[in-house]
Amino acid sequence: MATSSILTNIKITDPKKVEDFAEALDMSAHEPERKPVKPIIQLVTNIEEIRKFMGMGNKENE
């Protein structure tokens, strides 16, 4: 189950490790570094670019 690792109890007795753990949690909450899993695909919405891509060119002049 995916949530089992989240619901695990931890016990830290060393005060320095507690401080480091709390600081790491705080940093991850304020400045999460997110990277896209998949490349971002740009949508083409310009009708002329779509025509050029589809190989249609400018049919109005033919």
Sequence and secondary structure as in RCSB ss.txt:
>XXXX:A:sequence
MATSSILTNIKITDPKKVEDFAEALDMSAHEPERKPVKPIIQLVTNIEEIRKFMGMGNKENE
>XXXX:A:secstr
 GGGTTT       HHHHHHHHHHHHHHHHS     SS        HHHHHHHHT   GGG 
